[in-house]
């Protein structure tokens, strides 16, 4: 994992927010526990972005001046370990798994500006 600690992501990325960059896209990962039901929820949204020095990203506007994001992964259940396993084995990264591109993924912070 570029600019991040893989073990930290694997330990904490399921109950907080993490912003990953791969091949021109942001993968916004967020996990939480529903305070009413106790169920664990994890999802990943994806949108076009540019990477700045593997530290920050800038979202890219579409031709209609919007940021088009899509939810590409979502799971709810009793067990974060099972949700984590499903995420790591899913093919949401251009048809391949997290493990296949783990050394190419950058963990970034929001750079603020939006690019046209």
Residue pairs with C-beta under 8 A, 6 or more apart in sequence:
1 9
1 102
1 103
1 105
1 106
1 107
2 54
2 103
2 104
2 105
2 106
2 107
3 54
3 55
3 106
3 107
3 108
4 106
4 107
6 102
9 18
9 107
10 84
12 18
13 29
13 31
14 31
14 40
14 42
14 80
14 83
14 84
15 31
15 32
15 33
15 40
15 80
16 30
16 31
17 28
17 29
17 30
18 28
18 29
18 30
18 107
19 26
19 27
19 28
19 29
19 57
19 107
19 108
19 109
19 110
20 26
20 27
20 28
20 29
20 105
20 106
20 107
20 108
21 27
21 49
21 51
21 54
21 57
21 105
21 106
21 107
21 108
22 93
22 94
22 101
22 104
22 105
22 106
23 93
23 94
23 104
24 48
24 49
24 50
25 46
25 47
25 48
25 49
26 46
26 47
26 48
26 49
26 57
26 59
26 108
27 44
27 45
27 46
27 72
27 92
27 93
27 105
28 44
28 45
28 46
28 47
28 69
29 42
29 43
29 44
29 87
30 42
30 43
30 44
31 40
31 41
31 42
31 43
31 80
31 83
32 40
32 41
33 39
33 40
33 41
34 40
34 41
38 78
39 76
39 77
39 78
40 76
40 77
40 78
40 79
40 80
40 83
41 74
41 75
41 76
42 73
42 74
42 75
42 76
42 80
42 83
42 84
42 87
43 71
43 73
43 74
43 75
44 71
44 72
44 73
44 74
44 87
44 92
45 69
45 70
45 71
45 72
46 69
46 70
46 72
46 92
47 59
47 60
47 67
47 68
47 69
47 70
48 59
48 60
48 62
48 67
48 68
49 57
49 58
49 59
49 60
50 57
50 58
50 60
50 115
51 57
51 106
51 108
52 58
52 111
54 106
54 108
55 108
55 109
55 111
56 108
56 109
56 110
56 111
56 112
57 108
57 109
57 110
57 111
58 111
58 112
58 113
58 114
58 115
59 67
59 114
59 115
60 67
60 114
60 115
60 116
61 67
61 114
61 115
61 116
62 68
65 116
67 114
72 92
73 87
73 90
73 92
75 83
75 86
75 87
77 83
87 98
88 97
88 98
88 99
89 97
89 98
89 99
90 97
90 98
91 97
93 100
93 101
93 105
98 105
